[in-house]
Amino acid sequence: MAGTIQRQPNPAIPQIVDQILNTGQLSRQEHLQLVTTILSDYNVTDEERSHINRVFDELQVGHLKFIE
């Protein structure tokens, strides 16, 4: 039977999300970092996924500006 791998949350994710939400801007580098993190599903905690989804939700409704 396969076990579940538990890992500690990445403390950088909440900091990155807070910075993005405070500035109202999402850079390509930040976007790439968040997408890479979310796509590495086995490495993402529920807390990290929640933080990242918040950024994408805010972007989708137009509360964030995507910058070069």
N, C-alpha and C positions, 0 to 999 in steps of 0.2 A: 504494500500500500504506500502510495506516494505521500510524503509529508508536505505541509505548507511552510514555505520559507518566510520567516518573519524578519523584518528589517526596520531600522530606526528611520524616522522621517528625515528628509533632507532639510536642514534649517534654512537653506538658501531660498527654497520655494516660497515660503510666506513672506520673506523679505523682498523678493523680486515682485511678487503679486502686490504687496503694499506700495512699493515704489511705482508700479504701473498705475494702480488705482489712484494714487495721490497726484501723479502728474497728468493723468488722463491720456497718456500716450503709450503706445506699444511699438517698440522698434522691431525691425526684422530679426535682429539677433535674439531679443527676448522671445519673440514668437517662435523662432526655431528651437530655442532651449525648452520652452514649455511644450511644444508639439513633440519633440524628441522624448521628453520626460513622460508625457501621457501615453505615447505609443510603446514605451518600454514597460508595458502593463505589469509584468512581474516585479518590477522595481518601484512601483508607485503605491504609497499608502493611501488609505481612504481620505485622510486629511489633506495630503498633497493633491489628490484628484479633485477634491472639493475646492481648494484654492485656485487651481488651474481652471476649472470649469467656471468659476466666478469671473475670471478675466475674459474668457471666451463669451460668456453670457453678456457681459458689459459691452464687449466689442460688437456683438450681434445687434444689440438694441441701440447702438450709436453713441454710447456714453464714453467710448474710448476712440482716440484717433490713431490710425495705423500710420507710422512715419517711416521714412527711409533710413 
